[in-house]
Amino acid sequence: MDLDSLEQEVTSALSHASSLDKLEEVFRAYLGRKGKITFHLRELSHLSPNERVKQGKALNNLRDKIKELYEEQKLKLQKQEGEEGEWTDVTVPGKRLPTGHMHPLSRIQMQAQEIFHGMGFAVAHGPEIETEWYNFDALNMPVDHPARDMQDTFWLKGELDKQKPENKKSGRLLLRTHTSPVQVRYMEKNTPPFRIIAPGRAFRHEATDARHDANMHQLEGLMVGKDVSVTNMKAVLEEFFRLFFGEGVTARLRPSYFPFVEPGFEVDMSCVICKGRGYVLSESKHCSTCGQAGWIEMMGAGMVHQNVFTAAGYKQGDWQGFAFGMGLDRLAMMKYQIHDIRLLYSGDLSLLDQF
Ligand SMILES: [Zn+2]
């Protein structure tokens, strides 16, 4: 074994390494697991004891020397490459970092809240897990009421402690099918006059399609006073549509039935796409948004049923008020022209990034 020429070889290879990667390569070629010097060190065991001491010492010296050279060269190269790296090309476009932003539904909810706030409505909240009493009975839908079947319900296991007086009437537990129970909860704790809105989630046990999801967002409204009328209701809703969708939008009421109001109405809004004509002038075609009707069904509403007032603890005939409930999903779909409600809950960034 010619250690001198081996030393020359390594020294030259190390000092000629032109990059940190190449330097590592050279180092491994001699001192790596399969390196030349490592091999010689392993071979020592086959030598006679005298030879082993002599050769071992020389090899160890060489190894130390290589390590030293390697470290020196490494520092040099690091400095070089570092200096190169410090040079900044200011014309290179910056890296775009993904930023989060508000979900379209949250935006719609905030806009709606702001508009109603401007009309003196406070925000009220209630639990998503409700009792049969607040979700149905107190809203004039006793056990055998057929309207209960209209709202396919997620019933929950477990029951409230019936020994406690506040749970006497509670019934079974469920996921609220609408935001209307918040009306009753609020009325129990407050004395009119007041105006509130209650935005939140509601759940229906039904098959999903482009217009229905098992999970939805509603906005409930309630105004109670001594002489609150249908006229007030129409004015408030029309003002909301106008501020939300733009000038020129009008509302119309159609008689309808909901157990918790009397009289009850379906509230339509003039179509924002065709301006109520049923025909899109700029595109010379019939309006698909409203199906040529010129009107879009927006929500259910009506004058609060006296049975609901009495369920909340008010005296029959003392107060009158109106209530309404609309789908925030519907509102978002209208405003942003989204055709499938499920897209709002899919977490699909190709949709969400557009807002
Ligand atoms: Zn239309």
Residues whose N, C-alpha, C, O or C-beta is under 5 A from the ligand:
A	BS01	ZN	C271 I273 C274 G278 C287 T289 C290 G294
